[in-house]
Amino acid sequence: MRVQRNNLKVHAIGLFLFLTHLTSCSSKLIVQSDPSDVEVFASVQNSSQKKPIGKTPLEIKYSDLYEKAGVTPSNGEFLYISLEGKDYDVEKVLLPPTPYGLTSSHVFVKLTPLKDVSQAKEILQKLHIAQKFAQAAQFERALVEIDKVLEVDPNFIRALSLKGSVYYLQKNFDEALKWFEKALSLDGSFEEAVKMISKIKEEKKK
């Protein structure tokens, strides 16, 4: 009887592995994007080579995905899928190894227009310049650069905070307090603003 039970156990394990393999082979990846009709590519993690797998909206079996990417699922390698559309920044999503037990995985990606990306880079560059001016005690020039940022995004917390810091260095505590309080009103958990508001109030008591 023991032999039969062991055989039954072996068969059960074999059946489980077989069913798991079937599930993984039939698992599907569904990729949608906003906007749609953008190119989808697959690449192995840490590799610069990418293989085209279609356009969004895309539905593909994991087995076909691995085949197109040129890798073996059993290796447990992670895949990247990248979505590339004209006039949009490239978006990448890391996929885990084949999702055993799942019938489908759904990925939705909202692409960022390149105009927004370049604008964000320009804002950060101006903020960096403002910081350099502030560090060199060229406060008026720092404020000019910060105001350029705030013209584009009046609620950019880092710019508001930096403006408060420049006024603090100038010992203009009323103006400094105003800008830190504005930053805090937009983000109640902004620690830097909380600390500086407390520090400024202490300074004003002296």
MDAnalysis code that builds the backbone (N, CA, C; Angstrom):
import MDAnalysis as mda
import numpy as np

u = mda.Universe.empty(618, n_residues=206, atom_resindex=np.repeat(np.arange(206), 3), trajectory=True)
u.add_TopologyAttr("name", ["N", "CA", "C"] * 206)
u.add_TopologyAttr("resid", np.arange(1, 207))
u.add_TopologyAttr("resname", ["MET", "ARG", "VAL", "GLN", "ARG", "ASN", "ASN", "LEU", "LYS", "VAL", "HIS", "ALA", "ILE", "GLY", "LEU", "PHE", "LEU", "PHE", "LEU", "THR", "HIS", "LEU", "THR", "SER", "CYS", "SER", "SER", "LYS", "LEU", "ILE", "VAL", "GLN", "SER", "ASP", "PRO", "SER", "ASP", "VAL", "GLU", "VAL", "PHE", "ALA", "SER", "VAL", "GLN", "ASN", "SER", "SER", "GLN", "LYS", "LYS", "PRO", "ILE", "GLY", "LYS", "THR", "PRO", "LEU", "GLU", "ILE", "LYS", "TYR", "SER", "ASP", "LEU", "TYR", "GLU", "LYS", "ALA", "GLY", "VAL", "THR", "PRO", "SER", "ASN", "GLY", "GLU", "PHE", "LEU", "TYR", "ILE", "SER", "LEU", "GLU", "GLY", "LYS", "ASP", "TYR", "ASP", "VAL", "GLU", "LYS", "VAL", "LEU", "LEU", "PRO", "PRO", "THR", "PRO", "TYR", "GLY", "LEU", "THR", "SER", "SER", "HIS", "VAL", "PHE", "VAL", "LYS", "LEU", "THR", "PRO", "LEU", "LYS", "ASP", "VAL", "SER", "GLN", "ALA", "LYS", "GLU", "ILE", "LEU", "GLN", "LYS", "LEU", "HIS", "ILE", "ALA", "GLN", "LYS", "PHE", "ALA", "GLN", "ALA", "ALA", "GLN", "PHE", "GLU", "ARG", "ALA", "LEU", "VAL", "GLU", "ILE", "ASP", "LYS", "VAL", "LEU", "GLU", "VAL", "ASP", "PRO", "ASN", "PHE", "ILE", "ARG", "ALA", "LEU", "SER", "LEU", "LYS", "GLY", "SER", "VAL", "TYR", "TYR", "LEU", "GLN", "LYS", "ASN", "PHE", "ASP", "GLU", "ALA", "LEU", "LYS", "TRP", "PHE", "GLU", "LYS", "ALA", "LEU", "SER", "LEU", "ASP", "GLY", "SER", "PHE", "GLU", "GLU", "ALA", "VAL", "LYS", "MET", "ILE", "SER", "LYS", "ILE", "LYS", "GLU", "GLU", "LYS", "LYS", "LYS"])
u.atoms.positions = np.array([
    [0.836, -1.210, 0.000],
    [0.000, 0.000, 0.000],
    [0.871, 1.262, 0.000],
    [2.008, 1.201, 0.698],
    [2.880, 2.359, 0.773],
    [3.400, 2.720, -0.618],
    [3.743, 1.673, -1.396],
    [4.250, 1.899, -2.751],
    [3.193, 2.596, -3.586],
    [1.948, 2.159, -3.446],
    [0.862, 2.760, -4.222],
    [0.668, 4.227, -3.850],
    [0.740, 4.509, -2.533],
    [0.560, 5.891, -2.103],
    [1.676, 6.772, -2.647],
    [2.926, 6.239, -2.609],
    [4.045, 7.000, -3.147],
    [3.866, 7.255, -4.632],
    [3.413, 6.210, -5.355],
    [3.184, 6.376, -6.790],
    [2.113, 7.420, -7.048],
    [1.067, 7.381, -6.196],
    [-0.027, 8.341, -6.332],
    [0.499, 9.761, -6.099],
    [1.386, 9.883, -5.093],
    [1.967, 11.190, -4.791],
    [2.808, 11.693, -5.956],
    [3.618, 10.808, -6.535],
    [4.451, 11.174, -7.673],
    [3.587, 11.614, -8.844],
    [2.507, 10.843, -9.119],
    [1.606, 11.201, -10.214],
    [0.940, 12.543, -9.961],
    [0.575, 12.803, -8.691],
    [-0.085, 14.066, -8.348],
    [0.851, 15.245, -8.583],
    [2.120, 15.084, -8.178],
    [3.106, 16.145, -8.386],
    [3.312, 16.379, -9.875],
    [3.416, 15.271, -10.616],
    [3.606, 15.374, -12.057],
    [2.441, 16.076, -12.725],
    [1.221, 15.752, -12.276],
    [0.028, 16.362, -12.846],
    [0.000, 17.859, -12.527],
    [0.392, 18.220, -11.272],
    [0.410, 19.623, -10.869],
    [1.387, 20.414, -11.735],
    [2.590, 19.874, -11.913],
    [3.598, 20.554, -12.720],
    [3.138, 20.681, -14.167],
    [2.480, 19.641, -14.668],
    [1.988, 19.662, -16.041],
    [0.922, 20.740, -16.214],
    [-0.012, 20.790, -15.231],
    [-1.082, 21.782, -15.307],
    [-0.524, 23.195, -15.164],
    [0.469, 23.343, -14.266],
    [1.099, 24.651, -14.084],
    [1.771, 25.096, -15.368],
    [2.434, 24.146, -16.030],
    [3.101, 24.456, -17.287],
    [2.084, 24.876, -18.339],
    [0.960, 24.145, -18.397],
    [-0.088, 24.499, -19.359],
    [-0.647, 25.884, -19.071],
    [-0.840, 26.187, -17.769],
    [-1.380, 27.498, -17.390],
    [-0.436, 28.605, -17.796],
    [0.876, 28.365, -17.550],
    [1.847, 29.405, -17.875],
    [1.926, 29.620, -19.378],
    [1.805, 28.524, -20.144],
    [1.884, 28.642, -21.596],
    [0.673, 29.375, -22.158],
    [-0.465, 29.202, -21.519],
    [-1.684, 29.824, -22.032],
    [-1.929, 31.200, -21.424],
    [-1.089, 31.610, -20.460],
    [-1.240, 32.933, -19.858],
    [-1.019, 34.010, -20.909],
    [-1.800, 35.079, -20.795],
    [-1.714, 36.152, -21.780],
    [-1.268, 37.452, -21.128],
    [-0.581, 38.252, -21.916],
    [-0.235, 39.603, -21.508],
    [-1.079, 40.557, -22.348],
    [-1.792, 41.445, -21.654],
    [-2.611, 42.441, -22.340],
    [-1.996, 43.805, -22.067],
    [-1.640, 44.512, -23.142],
    [-0.999, 45.815, -23.012],
    [-1.877, 46.876, -23.670],
    [-2.253, 47.880, -22.882],
    [-3.017, 49.005, -23.414],
    [-2.296, 50.296, -23.080],
    [-2.536, 51.318, -23.875],
    [-1.844, 52.584, -23.638],
    [-2.736, 53.763, -24.003],
    [-2.354, 54.896, -23.460],
    [-2.991, 56.164, -23.814],
    [-1.871, 57.117, -24.222],
    [-1.778, 57.447, -25.535],
    [-2.647, 57.061, -26.640],
    [-2.394, 55.611, -27.064],
    [-3.280, 55.091, -27.884],
    [-3.108, 53.726, -28.385],
    [-2.313, 53.746, -29.692],
    [-2.121, 52.589, -30.262],
    [-1.405, 52.431, -31.528],
    [0.056, 52.874, -31.430],
    [0.699, 52.530, -30.295],
    [2.132, 52.798, -30.160],
    [2.888, 51.477, -30.202],
    [4.124, 51.536, -30.637],
    [4.955, 50.336, -30.784],
    [5.315, 49.755, -29.416],
    [5.271, 48.418, -29.338],
    [5.664, 47.717, -28.111],
    [6.875, 46.848, -28.411],
    [7.903, 46.956, -27.581],
    [9.123, 46.173, -27.753],
    [9.398, 45.379, -26.477],
    [10.068, 44.240, -26.640],
    [10.459, 43.416, -25.495],
    [11.974, 43.302, -25.463],
    [12.538, 43.329, -24.261],
    [13.986, 43.154, -24.116],
    [14.274, 42.487, -22.782],
    [15.377, 41.780, -22.725],
    [15.793, 41.126, -21.486],
    [16.385, 42.173, -20.559],
    [16.157, 42.002, -19.261],
    [16.704, 42.940, -18.273],
    [18.213, 43.074, -18.456],
    [18.711, 44.305, -18.377],
    [20.140, 44.626, -18.513],
    [20.666, 44.406, -19.931],
    [19.773, 44.400, -20.922],
    [20.200, 44.254, -22.318],
    [19.684, 45.440, -23.116],
    [20.494, 45.912, -24.065],
    [20.084, 47.047, -24.896],
    [19.333, 46.593, -26.147],
    [19.351, 45.287, -26.421],
    [18.657, 44.757, -27.600],
    [17.168, 44.611, -27.310],
    [16.345, 45.063, -28.245],
    [14.898, 44.964, -28.076],
    [14.272, 44.381, -29.332],
    [13.190, 43.645, -29.134],
    [12.495, 42.989, -30.242],
    [11.061, 43.524, -30.334],
    [10.613, 43.882, -31.547],
    [9.230, 44.368, -31.696],
    [8.232, 43.242, -31.472],
    [7.163, 43.536, -30.732],
    [6.153, 42.497, -30.492],
    [4.745, 42.942, -30.903],
    [4.615, 44.168, -31.411],
    [3.310, 44.607, -31.892],
    [2.986, 46.023, -31.496],
    [1.712, 46.401, -31.647],
    [1.234, 47.732, -31.285],
    [0.079, 47.614, -30.304],
    [-0.115, 48.667, -29.526],
    [-1.233, 48.667, -28.574],
    [-2.535, 49.028, -29.299],
    [-3.659, 48.488, -28.836],
    [-3.802, 47.483, -27.764],
    [-3.273, 46.133, -28.227],
    [-2.546, 45.460, -27.336],
    [-1.863, 44.215, -27.688],
    [-2.272, 43.097, -26.736],
    [-2.505, 41.932, -27.296],
    [-2.791, 40.738, -26.496],
    [-1.904, 39.623, -27.026],
    [-1.041, 39.087, -26.163],
    [-0.076, 38.084, -26.615],
    [0.133, 37.032, -25.527],
    [0.267, 35.775, -25.936],
    [0.564, 34.719, -24.973],
    [1.984, 34.900, -24.456],
    [2.178, 34.557, -23.189],
    [3.515, 34.671, -22.619],
    [4.516, 33.796, -23.372],
    [4.065, 32.640, -23.825],
    [4.963, 31.758, -24.569],
    [5.427, 32.430, -25.858],
    [4.499, 33.135, -26.541],
    [4.869, 33.859, -27.769],
    [5.749, 35.057, -27.459],
    [5.470, 35.702, -26.327],
    [6.265, 36.859, -25.924],
    [7.725, 36.466, -25.714],
    [7.928, 35.373, -24.970],
    [9.299, 34.903, -24.730],
    [9.976, 34.475, -26.022],
    [9.198, 33.855, -26.912],
    [9.763, 33.415, -28.191],
    [10.226, 34.617, -29.014],
    [9.388, 35.664, -29.064],
    [9.754, 36.856, -29.828],
    [10.934, 37.583, -29.197],
    [11.001, 37.532, -27.861],
    [12.114, 38.188, -27.166],
    [13.395, 37.373, -27.253],
    [13.258, 36.091, -27.640],
    [14.426, 35.234, -27.804],
    [14.993, 34.700, -26.509],
    [14.120, 34.485, -25.506],
    [14.582, 33.928, -24.238],
    [13.732, 32.723, -23.854],
    [14.244, 31.935, -22.900],
    [13.530, 30.759, -22.423],
    [12.900, 31.056, -21.074],
    [11.582, 30.846, -20.929],
    [10.907, 31.142, -19.653],
    [11.513, 30.412, -18.466],
    [12.016, 29.208, -18.695],
    [12.551, 28.400, -17.595],
    [13.792, 29.024, -16.966],
    [14.427, 29.957, -17.681],
    [15.613, 30.614, -17.125],
    [15.257, 31.617, -16.036],
    [13.960, 31.937, -15.940],
    [13.509, 32.880, -14.920],
    [13.958, 34.302, -15.165],
    [14.266, 34.623, -16.433],
    [14.734, 35.973, -16.746],
    [13.570, 36.962, -16.756],
    [13.850, 38.162, -16.294],
    [12.846, 39.210, -16.319],
    [12.878, 39.906, -17.678],
    [11.721, 40.357, -18.108],
    [11.625, 41.079, -19.370],
    [11.168, 42.506, -19.136],
    [11.671, 43.382, -19.984],
    [11.133, 44.731, -20.061],
    [10.251, 44.809, -21.292],
    [9.134, 45.506, -21.183],
    [8.447, 45.912, -22.400],
    [8.514, 47.428, -22.433],
    [8.819, 47.967, -23.583],
    [8.878, 49.419, -23.732],
    [7.856, 49.856, -24.762],
    [7.205, 50.982, -24.479],
    [6.200, 51.531, -25.374],
    [6.754, 52.821, -25.959],
    [6.737, 52.900, -27.280],
    [7.365, 54.021, -27.953],
    [6.410, 54.613, -28.987],
    [6.058, 55.853, -28.793],
    [5.188, 56.558, -29.725],
    [5.821, 57.860, -30.164],
    [5.533, 58.301, -31.374],
    [6.089, 59.544, -31.892],
    [5.628, 60.712, -31.019],
    [6.563, 61.572, -30.683],
    [6.294, 62.760, -29.859],
    [5.970, 62.414, -28.414],
    [6.311, 61.182, -27.977],
    [6.089, 60.784, -26.582],
    [7.372, 60.210, -25.988],
    [7.524, 60.378, -24.702],
    [8.669, 59.801, -24.010],
    [8.508, 58.284, -23.940],
    [9.619, 57.559, -24.021],
    [9.584, 56.089, -23.952],
    [9.234, 55.663, -22.529],
    [8.292, 54.740, -22.419],
    [7.900, 54.211, -21.112],
    [8.274, 52.735, -21.037],
    [8.887, 52.332, -19.903],
    [9.297, 50.938, -19.726],
    [8.583, 50.299, -18.552],
    [8.236, 49.024, -18.711],
    [7.583, 48.264, -17.647],
    [8.342, 46.959, -17.460],
    [8.689, 46.638, -16.224],
    [9.396, 45.392, -15.935],
    [8.386, 44.287, -15.662],
    [8.500, 43.194, -16.418],
    [7.606, 42.055, -16.225],
    [8.323, 40.977, -15.430],
    [7.662, 40.359, -14.452],
    [8.264, 39.231, -13.730],
    [8.267, 37.997, -14.613],
    [8.919, 36.894, -14.191],
    [8.829, 35.649, -14.949],
    [7.366, 35.223, -15.114],
    [7.125, 34.305, -16.033],
    [5.766, 33.879, -16.365],
    [4.892, 33.730, -15.133],
    [3.736, 34.407, -15.083],
    [2.881, 34.394, -13.887],
    [2.100, 33.098, -13.749],
    [2.688, 32.079, -13.140],
    [2.031, 30.784, -12.976],
    [0.696, 30.927, -12.254],
    [-0.307, 30.250, -12.760],
    [-1.610, 30.256, -12.118],
    [-2.517, 31.368, -12.581],
    [-1.956, 32.380, -13.279],
    [-2.783, 33.483, -13.759],
    [-3.144, 33.253, -15.224],
    [-4.343, 33.619, -15.597],
    [-4.750, 33.464, -16.999],
    [-4.338, 34.662, -17.832],
    [-4.197, 35.838, -17.180],
    [-3.779, 37.018, -17.933],
    [-3.200, 38.079, -17.003],
    [-2.313, 38.899, -17.570],
    [-1.763, 40.054, -16.865],
    [-2.093, 41.284, -17.700],
    [-2.534, 42.328, -17.031],
    [-2.985, 43.519, -17.732],
    [-2.062, 44.678, -17.402],
    [-1.521, 45.332, -18.434],
    [-0.639, 46.481, -18.246],
    [-1.244, 47.680, -18.969],
    [-1.399, 48.787, -18.231],
    [-1.883, 50.023, -18.852],
    [-0.841, 51.112, -18.620],
    [-0.443, 51.786, -19.692],
    [0.592, 52.810, -19.598],
    [0.102, 54.110, -20.235],
    [0.237, 55.204, -19.484],
    [-0.080, 56.524, -20.030],
    [1.226, 57.193, -20.413],
    [1.394, 57.480, -21.692],
    [2.636, 58.057, -22.174],
    [2.676, 59.559, -21.933],
    [3.880, 60.070, -21.705],
    [4.071, 61.492, -21.443],
    [4.549, 62.191, -22.708],
    [3.854, 63.252, -23.136],
    [4.308, 63.990, -24.325],
    [5.713, 64.539, -24.129],
    [6.516, 64.521, -25.188],
    [7.897, 64.993, -25.089],
    [7.964, 66.457, -24.686],
    [6.946, 67.219, -25.053],
    [6.915, 68.633, -24.673],
    [6.925, 68.766, -23.159],
    [6.144, 67.934, -22.480],
    [6.098, 67.973, -21.011],
    [7.430, 67.563, -20.406],
    [8.073, 66.565, -21.031],
    [9.361, 66.076, -20.533],
    [10.417, 67.163, -20.650],
    [10.490, 67.817, -21.823],
    [11.495, 68.856, -22.030],
    [11.232, 70.049, -21.120],
    [9.942, 70.336, -20.887],
    [9.583, 71.438, -19.997],
    [10.022, 71.143, -18.565],
    [9.829, 69.894, -18.135],
    [10.245, 69.494, -16.785],
    [11.760, 69.614, -16.633],
    [12.499, 69.231, -17.666],
    [13.960, 69.328, -17.621],
    [14.398, 70.786, -17.539],
    [13.692, 71.635, -18.287],
    [14.015, 73.066, -18.291],
    [13.760, 73.677, -16.913],
    [12.666, 73.271, -16.280],
    [12.334, 73.769, -14.939],
    [13.415, 73.374, -13.940],
    [13.820, 72.106, -13.977],
    [14.842, 71.630, -13.042],
    [16.174, 72.318, -13.279],
    [16.471, 72.612, -14.552],
    [17.722, 73.308, -14.872],
    [17.717, 74.726, -14.294],
    [16.587, 75.425, -14.437],
    [16.484, 76.782, -13.902],
    [16.582, 76.768, -12.374],
    [15.984, 75.750, -11.762],
    [16.044, 75.638, -10.304],
    [17.482, 75.385, -9.845],
    [18.198, 74.585, -10.604],
    [19.603, 74.299, -10.293],
    [20.433, 75.573, -10.383],
    [20.178, 76.378, -11.420],
    [20.884, 77.656, -11.586],
    [20.579, 78.581, -10.410],
    [19.309, 78.619, -10.005],
    [18.904, 79.456, -8.866],
    [19.634, 79.041, -7.596],
    [19.777, 77.730, -7.383],
    [20.495, 77.233, -6.209],
    [21.953, 77.679, -6.230],
    [22.570, 77.646, -7.412],
    [23.963, 78.069, -7.554],
    [24.113, 79.545, -7.212],
    [23.171, 80.368, -7.698],
    [23.211, 81.797, -7.397],
    [23.039, 82.030, -5.891],
    [22.120, 81.281, -5.283],
    [21.874, 81.439, -3.841],
    [23.117, 81.061, -3.038],
    [23.781, 79.980, -3.446],
    [24.996, 79.538, -2.752],
    [26.121, 80.565, -2.880],
    [26.101, 81.321, -3.992],
    [27.122, 82.353, -4.219],
    [26.691, 83.703, -3.661],
    [25.582, 83.701, -2.896],
    [25.033, 84.917, -2.280],
    [24.585, 85.948, -3.315],
    [24.285, 85.483, -4.527],
    [23.721, 86.369, -5.559],
    [22.196, 86.200, -5.511],
    [21.623, 86.740, -4.457],
    [20.225, 86.443, -4.135],
    [19.229, 86.984, -5.157],
    [19.479, 88.191, -5.674],
    [18.538, 88.758, -6.643],
    [18.492, 87.929, -7.922],
    [19.642, 87.476, -8.357],
    [19.698, 86.641, -9.571],
    [19.024, 85.292, -9.304],
    [19.167, 84.790, -8.086],
    [18.505, 83.532, -7.714],
    [16.990, 83.693, -7.782],
    [16.498, 84.826, -7.262],
    [15.051, 85.072, -7.259],
    [14.505, 85.206, -8.673],
    [15.291, 85.780, -9.577],
    [14.866, 85.907, -10.989],
    [14.661, 84.515, -11.601],
    [15.598, 83.610, -11.344],
    [15.491, 82.251, -11.895],
    [14.322, 81.487, -11.268],
    [14.121, 81.670, -9.980],
    [13.001, 80.999, -9.305],
    [11.670, 81.494, -9.862],
    [11.580, 82.797, -10.114],
    [10.328, 83.358, -10.654],
    [10.044, 82.819, -12.061],
    [11.087, 82.523, -12.804],
    [10.901, 81.920, -14.134],
    [10.244, 80.549, -14.002],
    [10.653, 79.806, -12.969],
    [10.064, 78.485, -12.714],
    [8.608, 78.632, -12.298],
    [8.352, 79.584, -11.406],
    [6.994, 79.765, -10.884],
    [6.031, 80.320, -11.929],
    [6.567, 80.958, -12.969],
    [5.716, 81.398, -14.083],
    [5.144, 80.190, -14.824],
    [5.952, 79.140, -14.922],
    [5.527, 77.919, -15.603],
    [4.633, 77.083, -14.695],
    [5.054, 76.946, -13.426],
    [4.294, 76.143, -12.450],
    [4.250, 76.880, -11.113],
    [3.185, 77.656, -10.891],
    [3.088, 78.461, -9.658],
    [3.031, 77.628, -8.386],
    [2.739, 76.335, -8.513],
    [2.608, 75.474, -7.327],
    [3.760, 74.483, -7.182],
    [4.882, 74.781, -7.830],
    [6.034, 73.879, -7.734],
    [6.677, 74.071, -6.360],
    [6.467, 73.090, -5.486],
    [6.831, 73.225, -4.070],
    [8.314, 73.507, -3.860],
    [9.175, 72.852, -4.628],
    [10.619, 73.063, -4.454],
    [11.006, 74.506, -4.766],
    [10.354, 75.092, -5.772],
    [10.651, 76.483, -6.118],
    [10.152, 77.426, -5.021],
    [8.973, 77.148, -4.492],
    [8.426, 77.960, -3.400],
    [9.333, 77.897, -2.174],
    [9.800, 76.697, -1.874],
    [10.673, 76.502, -0.719],
    [12.014, 77.205, -0.909],
    [12.553, 77.110, -2.136],
    [13.835, 77.760, -2.416],
    [13.697, 79.279, -2.318],
    [12.571, 79.788, -2.781],
    [12.334, 81.236, -2.682],
    [12.279, 81.655, -1.213],
    [11.624, 80.841, -0.401],
    [11.600, 81.111, 1.031],
    [12.995, 81.086, 1.626],
    [13.822, 80.157, 1.187],
    [15.193, 80.033, 1.701],
    [16.037, 81.248, 1.330],
    [15.854, 81.737, 0.091],
    [16.621, 82.918, -0.347],
    [16.250, 84.127, 0.511],
    [14.965, 84.331, 0.744],
    [14.539, 85.447, 1.590],
    [15.042, 85.271, 3.026],
    [15.101, 84.030, 3.480],
    [15.612, 83.766, 4.841],
    [17.093, 84.166, 4.930],
    [17.868, 83.815, 3.895],
    [19.288, 84.172, 3.880],
    [19.484, 85.681, 3.829],
    [18.494, 86.378, 3.240],
    [18.541, 87.839, 3.196],
    [18.017, 88.459, 4.501],
    [17.600, 87.581, 5.416],
    [17.001, 87.987, 6.697],
    [15.679, 88.744, 6.515],
    [15.033, 88.497, 5.395],
    [13.694, 89.042, 5.157],
    [12.708, 87.969, 5.623],
    [12.499, 87.907, 6.929],
    [11.764, 86.796, 7.522],
    [10.271, 86.780, 7.163],
    [9.694, 87.956, 6.993],
    [8.265, 88.000, 6.633],
    [8.026, 87.364, 5.264],
    [8.873, 87.719, 4.282],
    [8.734, 87.145, 2.945],
    [9.056, 85.650, 2.966],
    [10.084, 85.287, 3.716],
    [10.463, 83.874, 3.812],
    [9.310, 83.050, 4.373],
    [8.701, 83.567, 5.428],
    [7.585, 82.870, 6.066],
    [6.424, 82.688, 5.085],
    [6.142, 83.726, 4.294],
    [5.032, 83.675, 3.334],
    [5.221, 82.535, 2.331],
    [6.429, 82.371, 1.815],
    [6.671, 81.357, 0.783],
    [6.719, 79.946, 1.361],
    [7.258, 79.815, 2.558],
    [7.251, 78.482, 3.185],
    [5.821, 78.070, 3.564],
    [5.033, 79.023, 4.014],
    [3.636, 78.705, 4.348],
    [2.841, 78.323, 3.109],
    [3.146, 78.952, 1.978],
    [2.471, 78.585, 0.734],
    [2.841, 77.159, 0.327],
    [4.132, 76.829, 0.469],
    [4.587, 75.468, 0.145],
    [3.890, 74.444, 1.044],
    [3.772, 74.787, 2.334],
    [3.143, 73.867, 3.284],
    [1.648, 73.714, 3.011],
    [1.012, 74.770, 2.521],
    [-0.423, 74.689, 2.217],
    [-0.694, 73.724, 1.063],
    [0.311, 73.546, 0.201],
    [0.165, 72.623, -0.938],
    [0.525, 71.197, -0.562],
    [1.397, 71.057, 0.440],
    [1.799, 69.727, 0.916],
    [1.998, 69.792, 2.423],
    [0.975, 69.348, 3.148],
    [1.005, 69.421, 4.606],
    [2.072, 68.566, 5.265],
    [2.681, 67.651, 4.505],
    [3.718, 66.780, 5.070],
    [5.125, 67.230, 4.665],
    [5.229, 68.418, 4.060],
    [6.527, 68.909, 3.589],
    [7.376, 69.333, 4.788],
    [8.289, 68.442, 5.180],
    [9.058, 68.616, 6.415],
    [9.919, 69.871, 6.425],
    [10.541, 70.146, 5.305],
    [11.445, 71.301, 5.220],
    [10.693, 72.593, 5.552],
    [9.468, 72.715, 5.014],
    [8.665, 73.919, 5.283],
    [8.290, 74.001, 6.765],
    [7.924, 72.866, 7.345],
    [7.556, 72.833, 8.769],
    [8.732, 73.311, 9.628],
    [9.924, 72.800, 9.349],
    [11.112, 73.162, 10.129],
    [11.463, 74.639, 9.969],
    [11.391, 75.114, 8.696],
    [11.779, 76.499, 8.440],
    [10.774, 77.491, 9.027],
    [9.495, 77.160, 8.975],
    [8.476, 78.037, 9.565],
    [8.727, 78.189, 11.068],
    [9.023, 77.075, 11.717],
    [9.321, 77.100, 13.159],
    [10.580, 77.923, 13.442],
    [11.587, 77.735, 12.589],
    [12.869, 78.447, 12.762],
    [12.677, 79.943, 12.557],
    [11.889, 80.323, 11.551],
    [11.663, 81.741, 11.249],
    [10.896, 82.412, 12.390],
    [9.922, 81.729, 12.925],
    [9.138, 82.286, 14.032],
    [10.005, 82.509, 15.274],
    [10.961, 81.616, 15.479],
    [11.902, 81.779, 16.586],
    [12.792, 82.992, 16.344],
    [13.231, 83.142, 15.089],
    [14.098, 84.284, 14.722],
    [13.372, 85.595, 14.944],
    [12.083, 85.621, 14.615],
    [11.309, 86.864, 14.721],
    [11.075, 87.274, 16.180],
    [11.190, 86.321, 17.084],
    [10.998, 86.613, 18.516],
    [12.221, 87.314, 19.114],
    [13.357, 87.166, 18.450],
    [14.612, 87.736, 19.009],
    [14.628, 89.264, 18.922],
])
